[in-house]
Amino acid sequence: MTIENIFNELVECVIKEKGSDLYILPSSNYYRIMMITNNGLKKLRQVEVDIGLRLLRYIKFCSGMDISETRRPQLSRMTYQVGGTNYNCRISSVGDFLNQESMVIRFLYQICNIGIKFKDPEPIYKLIESVKNMSGLILLSGRTGVGKTSTLYYAIQQLKTARLVLSIEDPVEIEDSEILQLQINTLADMSYQQLLKLALRHHPEILIIGEIRDSKTAKIAVEAGMSGHLVLSTVHADSCLGVWYRMLGLGVDEWALKHVLSGVGYQIMTTVNAEKMADLQYLTQQDLLIEMEKNGI
């Protein structure tokens, strides 16, 4: 089998399972090839070092990378076609301390190709109703890879009225031609904070922030939600109430948070009849206030 055929098989396997990333990682005397799906890390195959190196060189050549550079980080993009559909891929490579090169390929799916399904339709209906609000802050939490961004995009796509939507992500995970999508680039001084300031000058009706990771981003998101924008984002928390504590931990004012939150959610992936589904718990603002009172908050 040629290197090209091996690569084609790997890419088609990732796309078939809606995987987000393809990893080509060096070991002592072989290369491990794995992918990330909604169910976590999955091993695809193990190849000899020579095959692994040839595969890396082939991908670098196809994506316009410097084949001779094996230590310094390289970033590139390429488009791959499967079944008449184009899939954009973001590629990064770097060498470790032993000068062994590794590579990660991120797959960017069009919104129509997400195909996310929900175990219980009621929570997603409540989320969609929240997205109809003209302002406020909606936050989803959950482990990496459970489809939080997909759920947010899905909810926005259900809106029947046209609204200006702008997203800031690191990186862009789902491509949507109907959304103005900005991507973080720290080398070009395009951080979340910088792009948020720029984004608000465009006066978007809906602002998607890929992830709230720090105090500055959290406070800007709250301010935007209180000044006439509907802000949707994700945070690291282990429950719906955990979202509340996480934002307080990032230094957000409690009074402001209580008034700006339109809804919070926590999502996991589960399997129902051998089919992967998103299991979303979602609390509207009223639901959240009731839960907070029950827990003495």
N, C-alpha and C positions, 0 to 999 in steps of 0.2 A: 504494500500500500504506500502511495506517495505521501509526502508531507502535506501537500495540498489537500489530499483526500482526508487525512487525519484531522486537519484543521476544519474542513467542511463538516465532518461528522460531529466534532465537538460543538461547533457553533449551532448546528441544527438541533443538537440535543438540548443545549441551553435554552434556545428559543422555544422548543416544544414544551419544556417544563416551566416556561416563563421565569427562567433564572435571571438574577440581577448581575452576577459577576462570574467570570471564568478565571480561575487561578492556575498558573503554571509555576510551581515552586520547586526549588532544588532540594535534594536530600544528599546523603553521603555518596551513594552510587546510582541514583536514579532521579527522575523528575516525577513529582506528584501533580496530577491534573484534577482539579476539583471545581465545583460550582456552588453558588449560594442560591437556594430556592426559599420559598416561604417556610419550608420545613427545616431550614438550616443548611449546614455544609454537607455536601454529598460528593463522595469520591467517584470520579469518572473512569480514570485509568492510571496506570503507572508505566512509565516508559524509560528506556535506557537513556543515559546521559546524552549520548550522541543524538538520539532522536529528539530529546528535549531541546538541545541547543539548535538543531536544525529548524525545529518548530518556531523557536524564538526568532531566529534570523528571518524566517519566511514571513512571520507576522510583522516584524519591523520593516522589512522591505515593502510589503503591501501597504503599510500605513505611512511610509515616508520617513521612518526613523533612521538614525545613523546606525548602520549595522555594526560598525567597528567599535562603537561606544558601549561598554558592558558594565561600567561601574557607576557613572553619574546617572541621576534620574532623567528619564525622557518621557514626554507626554505627546500623544498624537490622537488622531481620530481616523475612522474609516467607516464606510458604508457597506453593509453586507446584505445581499438579496436572498430571501428564502420564500419560495412559493409566490413570487411576484411582488412581495412586500419588502420595502427597504427598511433595514434596521441600522440605526447609527450606533457606533461603538466608540467608547473613549478608552484609550490604551495607555497604560503607564508601566514603565520598566525601571528596575534599579538593581544594582549589585550589592551583595551583602559583604561582611568584613572578610570573607574568604574569596571575594571576587566571583561569586556564583550569582548569576543573573536570575531574577524572577520577574513575572509579569502578571498584571491584572487587567482584564478587559471588562469594562462596565457596559451593559446593554441598555440602551435608551429606547423605551417602547412608546409608540404613538398611543394616545389616549384610547383610541378605538380598539387597540390590541391588548388592553390590560386584562379584560375578562375576569375581574374580581367578582366573587359571589359571596353572599352573606348568609350566615347560619340562621339568623333571625332578622326579618325585614324591618321590624318595628324600630330598633335603634337608628338604622340608616334613614328611615323616614323622618325621625325626629331631628337628625342632623341636617337633612335637606331643608326642613322647615326653619331651622336656625340660620341657615345660609341665606334665607330670604330676607333676613334682617338687614337694615341699611347701615348698621354700625355695631361695634362690639368686638369681642375676642373669643374665638373658638379654638380650643386646644385639645389635641389628641396625644395620647401616650401609649407606650408599649415597647416591646423589645425591637431591636433592629431587624428589619426584614419581614415584619408582619403586615406590611401593606398600608401603613398610616397615610403616606403621601397619596397612594392610589385611592384610598377612601375619600380624602379631601377633594381630589380631582373629580372623582365620580360624583360627589355631592354637587360640585359646581356645575358639572355638565347637565345636571337635571333641571337647572334653572330654565324657565321658559322665556324669561326676558333677557335681553342683551345688556350686559354690564361690563364695564372696563375692568379687566382682571390683570394684575401684574404679580409676578412671582420672583422671589429671590431665593436661590437654592445653592447648595454646595455638596455635590454638583446637581445640575438639572437631571432628575431621574426619569421624568415622563415628558416627552415632547408633545406640545399642543399648540397648533398654529393660531388658535383663538386667544391665546394668552401671551402677553408680553413677558418673556422669561429672561431674567438676568442671572448671571452666574458669578459666584465668588471667585476672585482672583487676587490673592494676597500679594503676588509679585507686582501687580499693576495697581496696588493700593485700593483694591475693590473689596473691602471687607463687608460684613453684614451691616455694620453701622454706616459706612460710606454709601452703600447702595440703598439702604433704607431712606437716608436723607434725600438721595436722588429720586427714589421711587415716589416719595410723597409729593414731590414737585410735579409729578405727572397726574396727580389727583385721581388715583385709581379708586374705584368703588369697592373692589375686593383686593386685598393684598395677602398673598401667600408667602409666608416665611418658612423656608424648609425646616429649620430647627432653631429653637431658642436655646443657646448654649451658655450665655453669659448675662451679667446684670445689665449692661448697656442695651443689648438687643431686647431683653425682657421689658425694660422701661420704655423704649421707643415703641414697642408693640402695643403696650398698654396705652400710651399717649395717643397713638394712631387710632386705636379702637375707641377712645373717648372723644376724638375730634372729627367724627363723621365717617370713618372708614370701617369696613368689616375686615378684620384680620383673622387669618387662619394659620395655625402653625402646629408644630409638634414639640414635645418636651420629653425628657427622660423621667418617668415616674412609674410606679408599680400599681397604680389604681387611679380611679377618677378623683378621689380625695387627695391622692398623692400629688396630683397636678397642682392643687391649691398650695400645698406645703412647698412644693418645688419652686413655685413662683415667689412665695414669701422668702424662701431661702436665697433667691437671686436678688433680693432687696426691693421687690415691688411693694408699694404702699398697700396696706390691707384694705383700706376704705376704697381706694381706686380699683383694686382687683375685684372686690365684691360687686362693684357697680358695672364694671366693664365686661366681666365674663358672661358670654351668652350661652356657653355650653362647654362641657369637658367630656372626653371619652377615653376609654382604655380598650385596646384591641389586642387579640391574640389570633393565631391561626390554628384551626382545628381540622379534623378530617371527619366527614360525614358520608357514609356509604362510599368510601374510598375516594371521595372528592374533597379537595382542599377548599376550605371556606374561611372567611374572616368572621370572627366572633367579636362583635363590637358591643361594649357597654357604653351607654351615652346618657348623660344627665343634662337636661336643659337648665337654664338659670334657676327656675323655680325648683326643679328636682335637687339641684346642688344646695340651695339654701335649706331645703328640708333635711338633707343628709348632714349638713354642717350643724344644724340645730340638734339632730339626734346624737351627734358626736361631741356636743358641747363646744363647738367652735364659734 
